[in-house]
Amino acid sequence: MHLPCNGRCCAVGVGKEILRSVQAVPERIEATGMPKRQRSGFVCREFRLGSTCLQIHCRFSASRPWLPFPDSVTGCAVAQWLRDTAFALVRRFGTCQLSRVLDALQRRRTGRSIRGEKMRYHTPSCFEDASAIAAAATGVTRFLAGGTDVLVQLRSDLVTPDDLIDIKQIAGVRDITRRDDGGWRIGAAVSGAELAEHEALIAEWPGVVEALELIGSTQIQARCTLTGNLCNGSPAADSVPAMIAAGATVSVVGPEGAREIAVEDVPAGPGMTSLRLGEVVSAVNLPPRGEGGGDAYLRFIPRTEMDIAVVGAGVSLSREGETVTAARVALGAVAPTVLLVEEAGAALTGSTLDDTALAELARAAEAACRPISDKRGTVEFRTHVAGVLARRAARIAYDRAGA
Ligand SMILES: Cc1cc2nc3c(=O)[nH]c(=O)nc-3n(C[C@H](O)[C@H](O)[C@H](O)COP(=O)(O)OP(=O)(O)OC[C@H]3O[C@@H](n4cnc5c(N)ncnc54)[C@H](O)[C@@H]3O)c2cc1C
């Protein structure tokens, strides 16, 4: 049986323990039921081995080549089949999640990847070189900004890069500079702590700064970056709704030159971005704030800190007198990617942030939500909280704009 898949195709072992047990037990593994189309856009098929469940995922796309997707796998061939699949995926698409697990096991045993290579650590001195290294790489590649996602993933065997490209030796990468248009350019390795000390930036974009400041602990603040938070591709990334609400863009350097992309166009799904092969973000750009502008970011977490947003809401608006003249609203953790909710911004524009406008804002925010239910919150809870947080963040942004 075959399913179509695109370049993001991957096979997922539920964990390395499971793969170990799969390798040890010579049984036939039958697929349980038919492939299921998931909300994320992936097609998933489950195979059971005793109490172990192995899920194979691939992303559905009619325009891409076909990937073998068997009905069952037999006996001792199981481990070999898993390996072959991983090899095939790595050869074909550069990466797959099953390969990362096999990679981790192989590296533990031999110090080399499943393709027989050691990890290469690069310290390019310009973004063009960083891009060229990434473009030429054939295995798993990661850029290293603060490393608070990458190093954790590496240490827990979630990612085992063949090429790790540290961007921190590049000149200007930790600079915050005023742009010619009056906006800001924030280098790709500027940390949360550095941003939080920049008074002029805080005065203009307090919402963006407070969103990055929410991340982790003091230690994490010393490293975490806006760029890494965005490029890690988490739908719950805290600074991303704030950046989207602010109308931020990223400067990108790639094999075909430089370009500027709106932040909302970067996330492409959980753990995925729209960046092309070899593209590296050199900076985050914030537009000129102008008179009468304010922004805010709020998140809901079950704990008081050090937690992943169950819902996040960023609002940026401008006002003339009492009237809102423009507004942007973005929501995090309520869909596979952070959402720009244009209807929510439109609900505020032209209003004086009266109850009717706030109710309309909440309704638009709730309507945009496509969350999952998990142990952190149900669909209904997340949807409701999105409306509540959007209203509260709008109120704060409005007051800041009038201050
Ligand atoms: C204890 C702890 C608490 C945390 N709390 C939070 C939290 O509350 N909220 C939250 O949102 N996150 C949290 N995080 C996650 C993490 O700190 C953030 O996502 C952080 O902003 C990542 O930035 P970084 O510079 O460290 O990214 P890195 O780890 O360096 O990189 C992350 C990803 O971005 C890619 N990347 C990095 N630089 C570039 C570039 N220039 N161009 C293209 N791609 C690039 C990398 O390849 C990688 O895939 C936490 C992490 C830890 C360990």
Ligand as a Chemical Component Dictionary entry (heavy atoms), coordinates in Angstrom:
data_LIG
# 
_chem_comp.id                   LIG 
_chem_comp.type                 NON-POLYMER 
_chem_comp.pdbx_formal_charge   0 
_chem_comp.three_letter_code    LIG 
# 
loop_
_chem_comp_atom.comp_id 
_chem_comp_atom.atom_id 
_chem_comp_atom.alt_atom_id 
_chem_comp_atom.type_symbol 
_chem_comp_atom.charge 
_chem_comp_atom.model_Cartn_x 
_chem_comp_atom.model_Cartn_y 
_chem_comp_atom.model_Cartn_z 
_chem_comp_atom.pdbx_ordinal 
LIG C1  C1  C 0 13.590 25.193 30.972 1  
LIG C2  C2  C 0 13.007 25.721 29.705 2  
LIG C3  C3  C 0 11.895 26.522 29.763 3  
LIG C4  C4  C 0 11.328 27.008 28.593 4  
LIG N1  N1  N 0 10.211 27.811 28.690 5  
LIG C5  C5  C 0 9.632  28.256 27.562 6  
LIG C6  C6  C 0 8.459  29.075 27.656 7  
LIG O1  O1  O 0 7.965  29.392 28.722 8  
LIG N2  N2  N 0 7.917  29.517 26.489 9  
LIG C7  C7  C 0 8.450  29.197 25.266 10 
LIG O2  O2  O 0 7.910  29.627 24.253 11 
LIG N3  N3  N 0 9.558  28.425 25.166 12 
LIG C8  C8  C 0 10.159 27.953 26.275 13 
LIG N4  N4  N 0 11.280 27.174 26.188 14 
LIG C9  C9  C 0 11.814 26.836 24.873 15 
LIG C10 C10 C 0 12.990 27.731 24.402 16 
LIG O3  O3  O 0 13.677 28.312 25.468 17 
LIG C11 C11 C 0 12.506 28.836 23.445 18 
LIG O4  O4  O 0 11.811 28.280 22.354 19 
LIG C12 C12 C 0 13.653 29.725 22.975 20 
LIG O5  O5  O 0 13.169 30.958 22.525 21 
LIG C13 C13 C 0 14.460 29.097 21.851 22 
LIG O6  O6  O 0 15.473 30.008 21.450 23 
LIG P1  P1  P 0 16.980 29.535 21.237 24 
LIG O7  O7  O 0 17.724 30.679 20.707 25 
LIG O8  O8  O 0 17.500 28.903 22.453 26 
LIG O9  O9  O 0 16.745 28.437 20.091 27 
LIG P2  P2  P 0 17.727 27.274 19.629 28 
LIG O10 O10 O 0 17.594 26.138 20.573 29 
LIG O11 O11 O 0 19.080 27.778 19.343 30 
LIG O12 O12 O 0 17.034 26.918 18.224 31 
LIG C14 C14 C 0 15.668 26.511 18.184 32 
LIG C15 C15 C 0 15.304 26.152 16.741 33 
LIG O13 O13 O 0 15.428 27.283 15.905 34 
LIG C16 C16 C 0 16.307 27.002 14.824 35 
LIG N5  N5  N 0 17.109 28.198 14.616 36 
LIG C17 C17 C 0 17.888 28.821 15.533 37 
LIG N6  N6  N 0 18.439 29.901 14.989 38 
LIG C18 C18 C 0 18.029 29.948 13.712 39 
LIG C19 C19 C 0 18.275 30.830 12.630 40 
LIG N7  N7  N 0 19.074 31.906 12.777 41 
LIG N8  N8  N 0 17.685 30.594 11.440 42 
LIG C20 C20 C 0 16.867 29.530 11.279 43 
LIG N9  N9  N 0 16.583 28.652 12.257 44 
LIG C21 C21 C 0 17.171 28.867 13.468 45 
LIG C22 C22 C 0 17.170 25.830 15.256 46 
LIG O14 O14 O 0 17.613 25.078 14.142 47 
LIG C23 C23 C 0 16.188 25.079 16.124 48 
LIG O15 O15 O 0 15.376 24.247 15.325 49 
LIG C24 C24 C 0 11.884 26.669 27.346 50 
LIG C25 C25 C 0 13.017 25.863 27.278 51 
LIG C26 C26 C 0 13.586 25.394 28.445 52 
LIG C27 C27 C 0 14.802 24.520 28.366 53 
# 
loop_
_chem_comp_bond.comp_id 
_chem_comp_bond.atom_id_1 
_chem_comp_bond.atom_id_2 
_chem_comp_bond.value_order 
_chem_comp_bond.pdbx_ordinal 
LIG C1  C2  SING 1  
LIG C2  C3  SING 2  
LIG C2  C26 DOUB 3  
LIG C3  C4  DOUB 4  
LIG C4  N1  SING 5  
LIG C4  C24 SING 6  
LIG N1  C5  DOUB 7  
LIG C5  C6  SING 8  
LIG C5  C8  SING 9  
LIG C6  O1  DOUB 10 
LIG C6  N2  SING 11 
LIG N2  C7  SING 12 
LIG C7  O2  DOUB 13 
LIG C7  N3  SING 14 
LIG N3  C8  DOUB 15 
LIG C8  N4  SING 16 
LIG N4  C9  SING 17 
LIG N4  C24 SING 18 
LIG C9  C10 SING 19 
LIG C10 O3  SING 20 
LIG C10 C11 SING 21 
LIG C11 O4  SING 22 
LIG C11 C12 SING 23 
LIG C12 O5  SING 24 
LIG C12 C13 SING 25 
LIG C13 O6  SING 26 
LIG O6  P1  SING 27 
LIG P1  O7  DOUB 28 
LIG P1  O8  SING 29 
LIG P1  O9  SING 30 
LIG O9  P2  SING 31 
LIG P2  O10 DOUB 32 
LIG P2  O11 SING 33 
LIG P2  O12 SING 34 
LIG O12 C14 SING 35 
LIG C14 C15 SING 36 
LIG C15 O13 SING 37 
LIG C15 C23 SING 38 
LIG O13 C16 SING 39 
LIG C16 N5  SING 40 
LIG C16 C22 SING 41 
LIG N5  C17 SING 42 
LIG N5  C21 SING 43 
LIG C17 N6  DOUB 44 
LIG N6  C18 SING 45 
LIG C18 C19 SING 46 
LIG C18 C21 DOUB 47 
LIG C19 N7  SING 48 
LIG C19 N8  DOUB 49 
LIG N8  C20 SING 50 
LIG C20 N9  DOUB 51 
LIG N9  C21 SING 52 
LIG C22 O14 SING 53 
LIG C22 C23 SING 54 
LIG C23 O15 SING 55 
LIG C24 C25 DOUB 56 
LIG C25 C26 SING 57 
LIG C26 C27 SING 58 
# 
